[in-house]
Amino acid sequence: MIEVRQLTKRYRHTTAIADLTFRVGPGLVTGFLGPNGAGKTTTMRLILGLGRPTSGTATVGGHAYADLPHPLTTLGTLLDAQAVNPRRDGFHHLLALAQSNGIGARRVREVVDLVGLSDVAHRPAGVYSLGMKQRLGIAGALLGDPAGVMLDEPLNGLDPEGIVWLRGLLRRLAGEGRTVLLSSHLMSEMALIADHLVVIGRGRLIADTPTAALLREHAPGSMLVRAEDAGAFAGLLRGAGASVRVEEDGALRVRGLDGLGIGRLAAQHHVVVTELTPIQPSLETAFIDLTQDSVEYAAAATATIKDAAS
């Protein structure tokens, strides 16, 4: 439904987006990831026609978003939760959006209830917390009961209940066959929510793949092993083809052998194993591995800071 083809955006001597191509289809939650400055928000703005690409195209349902007669019924969006008139109450903020797309007040009341803002709907948006503004923005994205939604960092400011609620909402929308495109820096949540990932860095496509496939390639699972005479057992594990890293506390981080294989090796050599714990793959680890050459804003290492201070 959302299709980006050879999209490029330059600002004088800076290239924000470079020949970017990907497609976001229905029935999946697609995570849109990248380091700070990667071009995610710029890409979303170009999809909505809020900027003019240097070259390439971005379409929604085969059309430019600006050409859709009632865009909120095709793709509901949230780019900036803070972009509300602080003096206007939440209900009338949504009502203005609704009327611009031929949507009635009844639907406004429905989405206010859906996002949990019924008690504060007639308070000025200026007194809303960030989490409340995020809910208001999500309500705006849902106004047209759209075929898809595109949300930029909607998890920011939500409390744990709000995060669980949004996770369930997005899964339900995808389960209904809608298109869902979501950007976030919260890797733990993206691992739970996203079926598919589009990863960019410095405006270029790095990966366009199912989440499970990216984890297998860039963050394989491992086993945490504690054993008597761990050093000797590490040698046996390496001899069996496993990769072994000795942690600071003496535990062994083992890749290449599952729990059954490690247990059988220990039994064969009469090694007493006191812990055998599977370590699940981490999307955060995979993301850092995948984008390490595309980070524009990297903090100095702690050791460097200490050396400079001394």
Protein Blocks (a to p, Z undefined) as FASTA:
>chain_A
ZZcehiacdehjacfbghiacdddehiacdddddehilmmmmmmmmnopaccfbdcddee
hiafklpmblmlmoccdfblklccfkbcfklmmmmmmmmnopafklmmmmmmmnopmmmm
mgcfklpcfklmmmmmmmmmmmnopabdcdehklgopafklmmmmmmmmmmmmmnopacd
dddfblklmmmmpmbdcddeehiafbdcdfklmmmmmmccddddddehkllmmmmmmmno
pacdddfkopacdehiafklmmmmmmmnopacfbdcdddddfklmmmmmmmmmcfbdcdd
fklmmmmmZZ
